[in-house]
Amino acid sequence: MRRFCSAAVLLLLSALGLAAQTAPPASPQGKTDPALTAVRAYRQANGARILGEFSQLLAIPNVASDTKNIAKNVAFLRDTLTRRGIKVEIWELPGASPVVYGQLDVPGAKRTLGIYAHYDGQPIDPKQWATPPFSPTLFTAATESGGVKRPFPKPGEAIDPEWRIYARSAGDDKAPAITALTALDALRQAKIPLTSNLRFLFEGEEEAGSGNLEAYLTSHRDRLNVIDAWLFCDGPVHTSRRAQLVFGVRGVIDMDLTVYGAVRYLHSGHYGNWAPNPAFTLAHLLASMKDDQGHVLVDHFYDSVEPLGPAERAALDAVPDDDAALRKELGLVETEDNNARIEERLLLPSLNIRGMASGGIGETAGNIIPSTASVSLEVRLVKGNEPTHMLDLVEAHIKKQGFFIVDKDPDMATRLAHPKIAKLARSPGYPAARTSMDVDIVFQIIQATSRAAGENVILLPTLGGSLPLYLFNDILAKPAVIVPIANHDDKQHGPDENLRLANLWYGIDLMGELLTMPVEK
């Protein structure tokens, strides 16, 4: 694939200052944009039907371990694609959630786009939700802003783009399927031809770590080698609500750590000030890993970070600084590294505590010295970090603090031989990935996204979250660009996940532009 020089990309960054569009939408050259006109007219006329189809998909539970309901998601996607004339295959592996693969060929097309999204979602605790997570509910605004429930609209009823639909996977990640297929419906109704062949790949284990995706991609490489570029439909738009494109993601790897005290719980009155408390032992260990400004103190933790190229650095410098507003929204007086910009912090590996446990609190607290203390640690990786090596560094740091490392609960002989013992249990992870901006298809995607947004699109070298982007770069050797549509405050992974309808509408506009973007000659 031909590559642009960095100068061309740098020029593009300063040249995409598009004015806000009004109907009929216009291209940067001042011509009416037929694709954008068609998809906007279609969604305005069919808003109730679009929300109805989206709600049907959201109503199907989708935790990867729930095989019965995973099968229902697969059937819904299969039928939804088939109704559009898309050839569907269901790929299966023993013990894995199926992949839904769709193929749509366009006569004369000289380019093939792959569209990736996942249909599985994070586990839920219904007690933490204001409304049932698999009973999609419409609110007039975000609940924390005073939004109230309202019925789903009837055909022809006006729809406020500030309404929000609450359900698991509303923001992460069922919307892309609906936006792409709605855009396809709109373009067909307007008799506007697609400019690319399409390949859809809907995964059912992304939230569970994509443990089988590599096997799927490898075993079906013959189907996927024809794809020129992948559109990864996941993640949120910028915190300023402006559209953004993202060219990389962090990787991730984690491990659980347990430290030990006495072989049983001890009475805190009888043994306090005498028996070591493993909760304090763990607290001291964790405090040794990170300073007050968020700098990780593990030796060589930052050594393998791959620096940005000139085009990526220029793109990052052009991202608006919205940190003050974000801190206010989140109730934070200050953030790490003396309020360093979030975009800069995402370029470094992070060490995170996912959860801690020792004894009990509140009504479950007892007057005891606990026998163990545990923590779940996570390392978010950036380009250049090798997952196993990063955990090796953390383990070396633990040893440096005087701990004897075990992989199972210690026996009495081990306990009596070592004053400080730490059990480590690693989980598999995957590396970060980043697509170069100096690729011709990237130039076209940037232009198409700017037309859909009606303004200068934000270009972000990497996203804070993790996706299996590296598999598409390593196995298929093709560029992958993340095209987010969800609102930044969609509460993905947490209770009361939601999607702002303006973002759903933007997603349809975006897909209309991407499916009709010109092929460079």
Secondary structure as UniProt FT lines:
FT   HELIX           6..15
FT   TURN            28..29
FT   HELIX           34..45
FT   HELIX           47..58
FT   TURN            64..65
FT   HELIX           67..83
FT   TURN            84..85
FT   STRAND          87..91
FT   TURN            94..95
FT   STRAND          99..104
FT   TURN            107..108
FT   STRAND          112..118
FT   HELIX           126..128
FT   TURN            133..134
FT   STRAND          137..139
FT   HELIX           143..145
FT   STRAND          149..150
FT   TURN            155..156
FT   TURN            161..162
FT   STRAND          164..166
FT   TURN            168..173
FT   HELIX           175..189
FT   TURN            190..191
FT   STRAND          197..203
FT   HELIX           206..208
FT   TURN            211..212
FT   HELIX           213..219
FT   HELIX           221..224
FT   TURN            225..226
FT   STRAND          229..232
FT   TURN            239..240
FT   STRAND          244..246
FT   STRAND          248..260
FT   STRAND          266..267
FT   HELIX           268..271
FT   TURN            272..274
FT   HELIX           278..287
FT   TURN            288..289
FT   TURN            292..293
FT   TURN            299..304
FT   HELIX           310..317
FT   HELIX           323..330
FT   HELIX           336..339
FT   HELIX           342..345
FT   TURN            346..347
FT   STRAND          350..357
FT   HELIX           362..364
FT   STRAND          368..369
FT   STRAND          372..381
FT   TURN            383..384
FT   HELIX           387..400
FT   TURN            401..402
FT   STRAND          404..406
FT   HELIX           412..417
FT   STRAND          421..426
FT   STRAND          433..434
FT   HELIX           440..453
FT   STRAND          458..460
FT   STRAND          463..466
FT   HELIX           469..474
FT   STRAND          480..482
FT   TURN            488..489
FT   TURN            492..493
FT   TURN            495..496
FT   STRAND          498..500
FT   HELIX           501..515
//
